[in-house]
Amino acid sequence: MKTSTLTQAIAPGKLILSGEHAVVYGNPALVMAINRYVTTAVLPQTGSQITFYFPDLMAERSLTFTALMQLQDRIRQNYQSFLKGDLAIREVLREPIELVQFAVSLLLEAVSAQSFPGIRINMQTDILIGCGMGSSAAAVVSILAALARYLQVAIAPELFFNLAHQAENIQHGKSSGLDLQSSLHGGCLYFKEGQMIARTPSILSLYLINTGQPQTNTGECIAVAATYFKNTQIGHDFTAVTDAMDKAFQSNKLDEVILAMRENHKLLNAIGVVPQKVQQLIAEIEQQGGAAKISGAGAVEGSNAGVVLIAMEDEKALQKFAERYQQAIIPIQCETRGVYVY
C-alpha cells in the first residue's frame, strides 16, 4: 500500500447551543463548531508497528497490525455486552487512547489493509477533554482524515461518517452523530434526525466557564436521561426551546437567546444532568441578567459538569463573577471550517 511522508489533519471541537440529550431521540439540536482543535500527524517510522503518541493523555502505545485487530475484536465484544446490559459503557474501553486505536482499526479494515510499513500517529489538542466540547468526535474525525490521506485511499463521505459513528458509539453508547457532523463540516448547524441545515454563524459574544471534568461520562448520562425521554413528553419541550434558540441566534437578539437558554437550563435540570453546585453557579449568572447552561452531557454524580455556556451582555459583571469563583472566562468564536488535511 502506498503511503505519504507526512500528513496532518485538524478538526474543530463543538458546543451544543441547544438540544443536548434530546437529539438522541430525534428532536432537533443547534450546534456550533468552535475555535478549539484536535491536530493529528501521521508519519512513517521504522519497523511494522503502529505507534500512538498522545501527550495530552500522557500516553504512548505501539501495536502490531495483528494486535490492533485483536483490540478491535475485544472492544466489539465489550460493546455487545454493554448493549445486553452486562457491562457499563465506561468499561467498554480500558483507557481513552483505545478510542482512536479502534477508529484506526476500522479504517484499515475498510480499505482491506493487510500489512504496511510502520507508522507513527501523534495527536494534540487544545479542546478541554471530557468537558462537553466534542473532543472525542474531533479526535476520531482528525485521525480518520489524516490516516486516509496518508495511505492515499479515497473514502466516500458516507463510509467516512459510518466509521466515525461506530467509534463514537463505542465511546458514548448511542451517538446522535451531532458532534461528528459539526467537526466534519464546521459552522453552525441545525440538526434533526440525521439531517442538517447550515445556519449563518451568529455574531453574538458567548463565553465558557469550565466547572471541571465530570465524574460520569456521556454514556452514563444518556442512560439516566433516557427514562425521561421514553416516559414523558419532555422531548417536545426541548424541541420548542431549540427552535426558539435557533430563531434568536439567526436574528442576533441576545435578549431572546438569554430567555431560550434559561428555559433550556430548566429542562436539563429536569432530566437530572446538572449537579447542584453548577445549578447554583448558573442561578447567580441569571441574577446578574445573563443565562447559562451546560453544553454537553452534564453529570449524574459529583459536582462538575464540564463547560458551562454563558450569554451575558455585561462583560464586566461576568468578569467579576469569574474572579469571585476563581474561574477563567473563555471567549469562544464559531469555526466556519470543518476538518481539513494538509
Backbone torsions as a table, in degrees:
resi	resn	phi	psi	omega
1	MET	NA	132.3	178.4
2	LYS	-69.8	147.3	175.4
3	THR	-136.4	160.6	174.9
4	SER	-89.3	179.6	177.5
5	THR	-88.6	-42.1	178.4
6	LEU	-155.9	131.0	177.1
7	THR	-132.7	137.6	176.4
8	GLN	-127.6	145.3	177.3
9	ALA	-134.7	141.8	179.2
10	ILE	-122.0	129.0	179.2
11	ALA	-128.7	134.8	-177.5
12	PRO	-82.0	156.1	169.7
13	GLY	-80.4	-170.5	-176.4
14	LYS	-151.0	165.2	168.4
15	LEU	-132.0	137.0	173.2
16	ILE	-87.9	117.8	179.3
17	LEU	-76.9	-32.5	176.7
18	SER	-166.2	145.2	173.0
19	GLY	104.2	7.4	176.9
20	GLU	-58.4	148.6	-173.7
21	HIS	69.5	-50.3	-177.4
22	ALA	-61.0	-32.8	-176.9
23	VAL	-64.3	-26.2	179.4
24	VAL	-63.2	-24.9	-175.8
25	TYR	-107.7	23.5	174.0
26	GLY	88.9	2.4	176.5
27	ASN	-85.6	157.0	-175.9
28	PRO	-73.2	160.4	174.6
29	ALA	-144.2	154.1	177.2
30	LEU	-117.5	122.2	-173.9
31	VAL	-130.6	148.6	-178.3
32	MET	-133.3	125.4	171.8
33	ALA	-70.6	142.9	-174.8
34	ILE	-125.8	167.6	-174.9
35	ASN	-83.0	53.9	169.2
36	ARG	-133.1	142.2	-165.3
37	TYR	-140.4	157.5	163.3
38	VAL	-108.1	129.6	178.1
39	THR	-116.0	125.8	179.6
40	THR	-119.0	132.1	174.9
41	ALA	-116.8	131.8	176.4
42	VAL	-117.1	128.1	-177.2
43	LEU	-146.0	158.7	-178.7
44	PRO	-74.6	154.4	171.4
45	GLN	-145.1	160.9	-178.7
46	THR	-69.0	156.4	-179.5
47	GLY	88.5	-162.8	-176.8
48	SER	-127.5	12.9	-179.3
49	GLN	-91.0	162.5	173.4
50	ILE	-107.5	119.3	179.8
51	THR	-105.4	129.7	177.7
52	PHE	-109.9	122.2	-179.0
53	TYR	-125.9	113.9	-178.5
54	PHE	-126.3	91.3	-177.0
55	PRO	-60.7	-29.9	-179.4
56	ASP	-66.9	-26.0	175.8
57	LEU	-99.5	0.9	-175.9
58	MET	52.1	48.1	-175.5
59	ALA	-133.7	138.6	172.2
60	GLU	-142.9	123.7	-177.9
61	ARG	-135.0	142.6	176.2
62	SER	-124.1	133.2	-178.9
63	LEU	-134.7	150.2	168.4
64	THR	-79.4	166.9	176.9
65	PHE	-57.9	-43.8	-179.9
66	THR	-62.0	-43.9	179.5
67	ALA	-64.6	-36.0	178.8
68	LEU	-63.9	-41.8	179.4
69	MET	-70.5	-32.2	174.6
70	GLN	-66.6	-38.6	175.5
71	LEU	-61.1	-42.1	178.0
72	GLN	-59.6	-44.7	179.8
73	ASP	-60.6	-43.8	-179.1
74	ARG	-64.6	-41.3	179.5
75	ILE	-67.3	-40.5	176.8
76	ARG	-60.0	-42.8	178.7
77	GLN	-63.5	-42.2	178.0
78	ASN	-62.2	-39.9	-179.2
79	TYR	-66.1	-38.8	176.0
80	GLN	-63.1	-37.0	176.1
81	SER	-64.6	-37.7	175.9
82	PHE	-62.6	-45.6	-179.1
83	LEU	-61.6	-30.8	178.8
84	LYS	-81.8	-9.0	-178.8
85	GLY	88.2	10.4	-178.1
86	ASP	-92.1	-8.6	-175.8
87	LEU	-144.4	138.9	174.5
88	ALA	-74.0	151.8	-176.8
89	ILE	-61.5	-31.9	-179.5
90	ARG	-70.3	-12.0	180.0
91	GLU	-95.2	-4.0	-178.9
92	VAL	-67.4	-43.8	176.5
93	LEU	-102.3	139.2	179.0
94	ARG	-80.3	-30.2	178.4
95	GLU	-153.3	155.5	-174.0
96	PRO	-55.5	-34.5	-176.1
97	ILE	-63.1	-21.3	-179.0
98	GLU	-66.9	-23.2	176.7
99	LEU	-59.5	-48.4	-179.2
100	VAL	-71.0	-37.4	176.5
101	GLN	-60.8	-40.0	178.1
102	PHE	-64.5	-43.1	178.7
103	ALA	-61.1	-42.4	178.3
104	VAL	-62.1	-42.2	-179.9
105	SER	-63.0	-36.3	178.6
106	LEU	-64.8	-42.7	-179.4
107	LEU	-66.6	-44.7	180.0
108	LEU	-61.4	-38.2	177.4
109	GLU	-66.4	-41.0	-177.3
110	ALA	-65.0	-32.1	-179.2
111	VAL	-97.8	11.7	176.4
112	SER	57.9	38.0	176.3
113	ALA	-73.2	134.2	178.3
114	GLN	-107.3	-42.2	177.4
115	SER	-161.0	159.8	-179.3
116	PHE	-166.8	164.7	177.2
117	PRO	-60.1	157.1	-178.1
118	GLY	-60.2	147.5	177.5
119	ILE	-134.2	155.2	176.3
120	ARG	-121.4	132.8	-179.5
121	ILE	-117.2	113.9	177.6
122	ASN	-106.7	130.5	-178.4
123	MET	-131.5	131.4	176.5
124	GLN	-133.0	156.1	-178.1
125	THR	-149.3	149.8	167.7
126	ASP	-114.1	15.5	173.4
127	ILE	-84.6	135.5	175.6
128	LEU	-66.0	120.7	-173.4
129	ILE	-78.9	132.8	176.1
130	GLY	71.1	23.6	-174.8
131	CYS	-120.7	16.6	175.8
132	GLY	91.0	16.8	-177.0
133	MET	-108.5	14.5	175.4
134	GLY	73.7	32.3	-176.9
135	SER	-65.6	-39.2	-178.1
136	SER	-68.7	-40.8	178.6
137	ALA	-64.4	-44.3	179.8
138	ALA	-63.5	-36.9	177.9
139	ALA	-64.6	-45.5	-179.2
140	VAL	-64.8	-47.3	-179.7
141	VAL	-62.0	-42.8	-178.4
142	SER	-63.2	-46.7	-177.2
143	ILE	-69.0	-39.3	179.5
144	LEU	-64.9	-42.2	179.7
145	ALA	-65.8	-43.7	-178.2
146	ALA	-67.1	-43.7	-176.4
147	LEU	-70.1	-39.4	178.3
148	ALA	-60.5	-43.3	178.9
149	ARG	-67.5	-40.6	179.9
150	TYR	-61.0	-41.7	-179.7
151	LEU	-80.7	-4.7	178.6
152	GLN	57.9	46.3	175.8
153	VAL	-118.1	140.4	178.6
154	ALA	-90.0	124.1	179.0
155	ILE	-112.6	120.7	177.8
156	ALA	-60.5	144.5	-178.5
157	PRO	-53.9	-38.3	-179.2
158	GLU	-64.9	-42.0	179.2
159	LEU	-68.7	-41.3	178.7
160	PHE	-56.3	-49.0	-179.2
161	PHE	-64.5	-40.0	-179.5
162	ASN	-61.0	-43.9	178.5
163	LEU	-63.3	-45.3	179.5
164	ALA	-63.2	-38.4	-178.3
165	HIS	-67.7	-38.3	175.8
166	GLN	-59.2	-43.5	179.7
167	ALA	-65.4	-42.4	179.4
168	GLU	-63.6	-36.6	176.9
169	ASN	-61.7	-37.9	178.3
170	ILE	-61.3	-35.0	-178.5
171	GLN	-79.4	-43.4	-169.5
172	HIS	-110.0	-5.6	-178.8
173	GLY	91.7	-61.6	176.2
174	LYS	-141.8	104.4	-177.7
175	SER	-92.0	134.8	176.2
176	SER	-74.0	-18.6	-174.6
177	GLY	87.2	-1.9	-176.3
178	LEU	-62.6	-48.7	-179.6
179	ASP	-61.3	-40.7	-179.0
180	LEU	-63.1	-45.9	-179.2
181	GLN	-63.1	-38.5	179.2
182	SER	-64.5	-43.9	-179.3
183	SER	-70.5	-32.9	179.5
184	LEU	-70.2	-41.5	-169.2
185	HIS	-108.2	-23.1	-177.7
186	GLY	72.0	-177.0	177.7
187	GLY	73.2	-159.8	179.1
188	CYS	-113.7	130.3	-173.8
189	LEU	-128.1	136.3	168.2
190	TYR	-95.8	121.7	-167.6
191	PHE	-124.4	129.2	177.4
192	LYS	-152.0	124.6	175.5
193	GLU	49.8	44.9	176.5
194	GLY	84.0	-10.1	178.5
195	GLN	-97.6	142.5	-179.4
196	MET	-132.9	143.6	178.5
197	ILE	-123.7	124.0	-179.9
198	ALA	-70.6	136.7	176.9
199	ARG	-113.2	151.6	173.8
200	THR	-68.2	124.6	-178.9
201	PRO	-55.8	135.4	-179.1
202	SER	-71.2	149.7	176.5
203	ILE	-95.4	1.2	-178.8
204	LEU	-69.9	146.8	178.3
205	SER	-84.4	129.4	177.1
206	LEU	-126.4	159.0	-175.6
207	TYR	-138.6	161.4	176.0
208	LEU	-126.9	148.6	164.9
209	ILE	-126.7	133.8	179.8
210	ASN	-95.4	113.1	180.0
211	THR	-84.1	-4.5	178.8
212	GLY	109.7	155.9	-177.8
213	GLN	-66.0	129.7	-179.6
214	PRO	-64.8	154.4	175.6
215	GLN	-75.2	-23.4	179.9
216	THR	-109.8	153.8	-178.8
217	ASN	-97.5	177.7	-176.2
218	THR	-59.2	-44.2	-178.3
219	GLY	-59.0	-41.0	179.4
220	GLU	-67.2	-37.9	178.1
221	CYS	-67.8	-40.4	177.4
222	ILE	-60.4	-40.6	-179.1
223	ALA	-62.5	-41.0	178.9
224	VAL	-69.6	-44.0	-177.8
225	ALA	-67.8	-23.6	-175.9
226	ALA	-55.3	-37.3	-178.3
227	THR	-57.9	-41.3	-177.5
228	TYR	-69.2	-40.6	-177.6
229	PHE	-74.3	-28.5	-179.5
230	LYS	-83.8	-26.2	-172.8
231	ASN	-112.8	-3.8	179.5
232	THR	-134.1	179.5	178.4
233	GLN	-99.4	22.0	-174.3
234	ILE	-64.9	-23.0	176.7
235	GLY	-59.2	-36.4	177.9
236	HIS	-66.2	-36.0	178.7
237	ASP	-67.3	-40.2	176.3
238	PHE	-62.7	-39.1	179.2
239	THR	-60.8	-45.1	-179.3
240	ALA	-62.6	-41.8	-179.7
241	VAL	-67.5	-42.5	-179.7
242	THR	-63.5	-41.9	178.4
243	ASP	-65.3	-36.7	176.3
244	ALA	-66.3	-40.5	178.7
245	MET	-65.0	-42.4	179.0
246	ASP	-58.7	-47.5	179.9
247	LYS	-62.4	-41.2	-178.2
248	ALA	-65.5	-41.9	179.5
249	PHE	-70.0	-36.7	178.5
250	GLN	-64.7	-33.2	179.8
251	SER	-93.3	-1.4	179.7
252	ASN	54.3	45.5	178.6
253	LYS	-107.8	103.5	-174.8
254	LEU	-62.8	-37.5	-179.0
255	ASP	-63.2	-35.8	178.2
256	GLU	-74.7	-34.2	174.7
257	VAL	-61.5	-43.7	-179.3
258	ILE	-61.3	-43.6	179.5
259	LEU	-63.0	-46.0	-179.2
260	ALA	-66.3	-39.0	-179.4
261	MET	-65.6	-37.2	177.5
262	ARG	-64.0	-41.2	178.0
263	GLU	-66.2	-38.2	178.0
264	ASN	-62.1	-42.2	178.8
265	HIS	-60.9	-40.4	178.8
266	LYS	-60.5	-41.3	-179.5
267	LEU	-68.0	-38.8	177.9
268	LEU	-65.8	-35.5	173.1
269	ASN	-61.4	-41.5	-175.1
270	ALA	-63.7	-30.9	-179.7
271	ILE	-92.9	5.6	168.5
272	GLY	79.5	29.0	-176.8
273	VAL	-114.9	12.9	178.6
274	VAL	-117.2	108.4	-179.6
275	PRO	-60.0	155.9	-176.4
276	GLN	-58.1	-41.9	-179.6
277	LYS	-60.8	-40.0	179.8
278	VAL	-72.3	-34.8	175.4
279	GLN	-59.3	-41.0	180.0
280	GLN	-66.3	-41.1	178.5
281	LEU	-61.3	-44.9	-178.7
282	ILE	-68.0	-36.6	178.7
283	ALA	-60.7	-39.3	179.4
284	GLU	-69.2	-36.6	175.8
285	ILE	-62.9	-39.9	178.0
286	GLU	-65.0	-36.5	177.7
287	GLN	-64.3	-26.2	178.8
288	GLN	-86.6	5.3	176.5
289	GLY	96.4	1.6	-179.0
290	GLY	-104.3	-165.7	176.0
291	ALA	-145.3	155.1	179.9
292	ALA	-155.1	158.3	178.6
293	LYS	-160.1	155.6	170.4
294	ILE	-64.4	154.7	-179.2
295	SER	-129.7	60.0	-178.6
296	GLY	174.0	-155.0	-175.9
297	ALA	-72.0	-23.4	-174.7
298	GLY	81.4	-146.3	-179.6
299	ALA	-155.2	148.6	177.4
300	VAL	-114.0	2.1	172.8
301	GLU	-145.5	158.4	177.0
302	GLY	77.1	-170.2	-175.0
303	SER	-114.6	-5.7	-179.9
304	ASN	-99.1	150.4	-178.7
305	ALA	-141.0	24.6	-179.2
306	GLY	75.0	-150.0	-176.7
307	VAL	-81.4	146.3	174.1
308	VAL	-112.0	126.3	179.3
309	LEU	-87.0	134.2	-174.9
310	ILE	-125.9	134.2	170.3
311	ALA	-118.9	119.9	-175.0
312	MET	-158.2	133.9	-177.1
313	GLU	-80.2	-37.3	-176.1
314	ASP	-85.9	92.4	-176.7
315	GLU	-67.6	-33.1	178.8
316	LYS	-64.8	-41.5	178.0
317	ALA	-65.0	-38.1	178.1
318	LEU	-64.4	-40.1	179.9
319	GLN	-65.4	-41.5	177.8
320	LYS	-63.3	-40.3	177.8
321	PHE	-60.7	-45.0	-178.8
322	ALA	-63.7	-40.4	178.9
323	GLU	-64.8	-37.8	179.8
324	ARG	-65.7	-37.1	179.3
325	TYR	-91.4	2.2	-178.4
326	GLN	55.0	48.0	179.9
327	GLN	-119.1	145.3	175.4
328	ALA	-87.9	134.9	174.5
329	ILE	-87.1	128.0	-178.5
330	ILE	-113.1	104.0	175.0
331	PRO	-68.3	143.3	-179.7
332	ILE	-127.5	151.9	177.3
333	GLN	-131.3	154.3	177.1
334	CYS	-74.6	134.2	173.8
335	GLU	-97.1	113.1	-174.5
336	THR	-79.1	-15.5	-178.1
337	ARG	-103.7	135.6	175.0
338	GLY	-82.8	-161.2	-177.7
339	VAL	-57.1	138.3	174.8
340	TYR	-141.4	151.9	-173.8
341	VAL	-118.2	142.9	177.1
342	TYR	-147.9	NA	NA
